[in-house]
Amino acid sequence: KVNRPSWVEELREFIHEENADFSLRNLGDILQIHPTHLSRDFSRYFGTTLGNYVRLIKLNKAFGLLLTSKLSVTEVCYQCGFYDQSHFTKHFKQVYGFPPKQLQRQISRR
């Protein structure tokens, strides 16, 4: 098993619980480690880049909201921290294989 620095679990919890600025500089300040060190070591412990990890968390939150709420795709997009619907839809489709509107249509038929 890899001997993980203490900041790894602290960062995981912060990213999952907060809706904040996930820039390397901000996260480095919070964790008190240099942004370059964070960037270099992030993928070693998380298996992907910081940007992709944060995006996947946002997409998982969006998927849940689309399943359980009556929010529009646009409302879900902004609530999950995406800046525009086309960016959200593109990444959603890359991860899940279908656009968010298709998921909503399938749910509304039930």
Secondary structure, DSSP 8 states (H G I E B T S, - for coil): -----HHHHHHHHHHHH--S---HHHHHHHHTS-HHHHHHHHHHHHSS-HHHHHHHHHHHHHHHHHHH----HHHHHHHTT-S-HHHHHHHHHHHHSS-HHHHHHHHHT-
